[in-house]
Amino acid sequence: MAFDPELATQAYMATLKGAARAKSDAYFEGGYWLILWNFLAALAANLIVLRLGWAARLSRWARGRAGPTLAALIFAVPYLLLVTLLTSPLAIYAEFFREHAYGLSNQGFAEWGGEQLMIIAINSAIAALLWMGVHGVIRRWPTNWWVGGTALTIAVMMVTITLAPLYLEPLFNRYTPLPDGPVKTAVLKLARANGVPASNVYLVDASRQSDRISANVAGLFGTTRIALNDNLLKQDINEIRAVMAHELGHYVLNHVWKFLLSLALLIAVVFALVAKGTPWLLTRFGQRWEIEGMTDPGVLPALMIMLSAVFFVATPITNSLIRTQEQEADMFGMNAARAPDSFARIAMKLSQYRKIEPSPLEEMVFFDHPSGHTRVFTAMRWKAEHLGEPDIR
Ligand SMILES: [Zn+2]
């Protein structure tokens, strides 16, 4: 009887059932609601900061202390910390208690909290510097600031991505060269065969944080590197090959650059909407909030309300941008590793924290990676069309 990819996919799907499937569905579907709760929390926090006059007071304080450029910076730092504090109950529930409730975290509260404080410090510093720049652009071009604002945002992102492997990621995990052995031989063989320098492949101790199987590509220009995590290293060698071939796909297909380009287009549209929407918000509420216009550094919370609203609505677009690249990397990886069943087994293991069989619309709106079903079917179709070829594992 001929190999039927549809039946083969169903056979894989049937291995995740009962309580285990209900649990991973519940975990992932809860994430849909978190998108809404996070948006509402950001909205509420910014409205509190504006309505209680904190933004206005903070802005007057900053402007009394420095010129317009520096005033934007010293307004942004306490403002960002204030919003972080106001939204922290939801963040602590979502990122700590919820992860533990589903058995997806290996960290105690103190260790996790310490990491979060570092992340908050880094993010706030980057965001405050970006606001200083964007605010300068707004002062110079009050209506068309979204053009320069987009360019500046992408530039800051590029610098951050470039420096992350050198200065940010080592703050949280240890990156070491792959240990000698059959895995290293197999991974480097795959890397070289696809034009990726072997010196760019690392091992990361992600089991400190969780048991999630993962690998990633990070960096830009000379700092690009691929890291597989120690949870992945414990898997079967062909499963490791299948995952690493996917990561090599991101690298070879220049996904970081393509993503930055599409993100630039998206941010330009988003900023253009925000540039129209924020003055409208100010004409209605500016007096009550005591915000003196777009050139007041205290306009940032109003801008953030518009920004989070537009990005909330754009969730399916951002997810689809990422998911499309992930699908491309899956295809590349399939052709490079030629291990469809190993890839399917990995897709099943990842379904511990990703709903396995969503509806097509659900996948389009909420998934930033292909679902387990999509991935297994991709593998089984590839297998059906390459049956009998000698080097398939
Ligand atoms: Zn990927």
Boltz pocket constraint, residues with backbone or C-beta under 6 A from the ligand:
constraints:
  - pocket:
      binder: B
      contacts: [[A, 215], [A, 246], [A, 247], [A, 250], [A, 325], [A, 326], [A, 329]]
      max_distance: 6.0
